Amino acid sequence: MGEVTVTSTSSAAPPTPDSPDGTGPSGASGPSAGPGLPAIPSQAGRGPVQGVPQPPRRTAFAEGLDQLRAAATTEPGRLRIIGALLAVLVVAFGAVTAWQMTDRSSAADDVLHNSQPLSSAAADIYSSLADANTAASSGFLAGGDETATSRDRYQQDIRNAADKLSAAATNSEPGSESATTIASLNKLLSEYTGYIERARANNRLGFPVGGSYLRLANDTMQDQMLPQAEKLYAKENQRLSSDYADATSYPWAAIGLGVAVLGALVWAQRRNYRRTNRVLNHGLVAATATATVVLLWLVAGQSFARSGLNDSYDHGIRSLNVLHDARIASLKARGNENLTLVARGAETTKLADGEVVDTYDNSFRTEMADLGKRLTEAERLADDPTGRTPVATAVGGMEEWEERHKEAQAEYESGDFQQALARVIGDKSDKPTGECFDAVDKALKKAIGHEQTEFTRAAEDGRGAMTGLPVGAAVLAVLGAAGAVLGIGRRLSEYR
């Protein structure tokens, strides 16, 4: 019998080199088909598992804080933190000092060049208006014999008032209360001068209505213009006081920060000494020195500035205010004295005790009493012979004025109008009261000029004490911060 050969065929793929066990990926003997082995899940991509809560994402600040904590656990890290904090503190000290002293220097400059000149201008407006009213009444009494001097004085006062109002309008804020008052005064000034010219024209023609126009002009001045001028004066004085308060207040924020900076620098040097036994760190010593200089300069500069500005107020502004008030009282008194003769008893007032008196003569007495009080106060405030002498002259002139007024009033009450008129506006031989009024006014002007000079000198000294402080503080602060950083950097170099 012949030999029989049996051949077996299989559908399995031949083994491939890629298979670790000799079977291909699709073979029956692959890992996914092995007997007893679990199937491997799909690994298509990575991501959060659904249903499992994820931790919140950390912020940059939190991560920076962690880094800072980590740095603080090592000495180099702690030194870096200390150096950064010292530099920030020193720079902040310089910035706050520069800011606060710039504000105070600006306020002191406003006192010297803005608010005080405007306050004086407001007082000049009041004085010019009152003096114009006085000159107008004096000219009216003279009638056709009005002198060129009296007429020129009236016109000069009106021009001066108009110029001061224009300057005040330029320096006032649009829409402010002062601007409204100035606009009203400008309008009333035109009305007032119109009444005066009608009074003069009718008086020259001998018409009695001229006196009515003069009284109408005086009422406009006394009831409307002078109260508004006084309001403007009070407003500018309030502004001046506010500037003084800003300029003289101590910069407590800068002083407190300076003390804190010095404390921090001393602590840093003490810490350095305890860890290294080195007495001095040149950088930290330089930072401490600059901070000390700035703090001492700040305190001393503000103290000297405060002293100078307070001196300018006590021996300048207070005296100026009293002298301005005294001059205004004398001008009012002179105007009322003239109007007593113009009205000739047409205006009367009933006093609290029932007595009926002449309105203008009663006002004259009131203003003279006020003048006496103001001059007594001015004498008390005058702190040198140059200031006391003109005030004493004004006091003597006022006393002589009162004596001559009594004589003129006696002539008037006896019915001798012409002699009473001569006693008020006559020639020097008649010993008129106008001569005393001029002496008082001249002395007060001289006293005001002296006190203005005293104010300017003291205020300039006060402002000068702040010169260079804002810029100097900023520069020294930068140098101090650089010294602190270099001092800490010197210590850090020892760890490299």
Number of C-alpha atoms within 10 A of each C-alpha: 3 3 4 5 4 4 4 4 5 6 6 12 12 11 14 13 10 10 13 11 12 14 19 18 15 12 18 13 15 16 18 15 13 11 9 7 9 10 10 8 6 6 6 5 5 6 5 8 8 7 6 7 8 9 6 6 6 8 9 9 9 10 11 11 12 12 12 14 13 12 16 16 10 10 13 19 17 16 20 18 15 19 24 15 17 26 22 16 22 30 24 20 28 27 20 20 28 22 17 17 26 19 15 24 25 17 23 28 19 18 27 24 13 17 24 23 17 24 24 20 21 26 26 21 27 28 26 24 27 29 25 27 29 25 24 28 30 27 23 26 21 18 17 13 10 15 12 10 11 19 16 12 18 23 16 15 21 22 15 18 25 19 14 22 23 14 13 21 18 11 14 15 12 11 8 9 13 22 19 15 17 21 14 15 23 17 11 16 20 12 14 21 17 13 20 23 16 17 25 23 15 18 21 15 11 12 13 11 14 23 23 17 21 26 20 16 25 24 14 17 23 16 11 14 24 20 13 19 25 16 17 27 22 15 17 23 21 14 19 22 17 14 22 23 17 16 28 22 12 18 19 12 12 23 19 12 19 25 14 15 26 21 12 18 23 15 12 19 21 16 12 19 14 10 9 10 10 11 11 13 19 16 21 26 18 19 29 24 17 23 27 18 15 26 24 14 17 24 16 14 21 25 18 18 27 25 18 23 29 21 19 26 19 14 20 25 24 17 29 24 18 21 24 21 19 27 27 25 23 28 30 23 27 28 24 24 26 26 26 22 22 21 17 13 14 11 14 14 15 11 11 7 6 8 8 12 14 17 19 25 22 18 18 24 15 14 21 22 14 18 26 18 13 22 22 16 17 23 20 12 18 20 12 10 9 13 21 17 16 23 27 19 16 28 22 14 21 23 15 16 23 16 12 20 20 13 16 23 22 14 18 19 10 10 11 13 16 13 17 23 23 20 26 28 19 18 12 12 8 15 16 22 29 23 21 22 21 16 20 28 21 16 21 24 18 17 27 23 14 17 24 20 14 19 27 19 17 22 26 18 19 29 25 18 21 24 15 14 21 22 17 16 27 22 17 21 28 21 19 29 29 20 25 30 22 19 21 24 16 14 17 15 9 8 8 6
